[in-house]
Amino acid sequence: MRRCSVLRESSWQSGQGCGFLPTWPITSTCHLWEEPPLTKLSSAGATSYTVLRATVSGGPYNTTVVTGHTATNYTNTNLTNGTTYFYVVRAVNASGTSGNSNQASATPTGGGSTPCAGLCTSPTPFTVGGSGNLGTAARCFETTTNLNGGNCSNMSSRTLTINAGAAQSCSGWTLPAKRNNGYCIQVTAGTPEWASFATW
């Protein structure tokens, strides 16, 4: 399941005889790691948090995800892939409970949604053309562009595979079937650092 990180940064301000009032600037980003949505919480002065969830933007936030949560992160599991969830957070301390934070959303999706999912981490995206010098470390490249072929050079000590298939010949590739609508090109570590490949 894709992890969608909902990042929350907040500060507490003194109220007039009513404890503390929070503010909740929020940003939301999605990453392609195979994990469920994660909520990060941070508020100076808070002793715990309550996380609420809805499936409609603006609520009502009828699902209480967690209460009395004291850590600054929380993983929300057992969600349905493709469903957008809307979250708000309430900060709690001895003076009481804050109002809702601004809303943030996250949409988990099934694993294997990208060509390199489960094969390598942090692949380099590309379209068509050359890889440039590969350096000496193992490398991984990902594209959803329609490819017609490819070749490589200076790969005598390295192996190039596509979609975890058989090693490819540098004189001309035999493209396998697409994987998750694209191609994952992996090159093992080796020398020289100016080894490269090209696609068309």
Protein Blocks (a to p, Z undefined) as FASTA:
>chain_A
ZZddddddddddddehiapaddddddddddfbdcddddddddehiabdcddddfbehiaa
fbcfbghiabfbdcdehiaehiacddddddddfkbccddddddddddddehiafkgokag
hiacdfedcebjnbjbdcddddfbdcfbdcdehilmbccdeehiacddfkbccddddeeh
iacddddedddfkbccddZZ
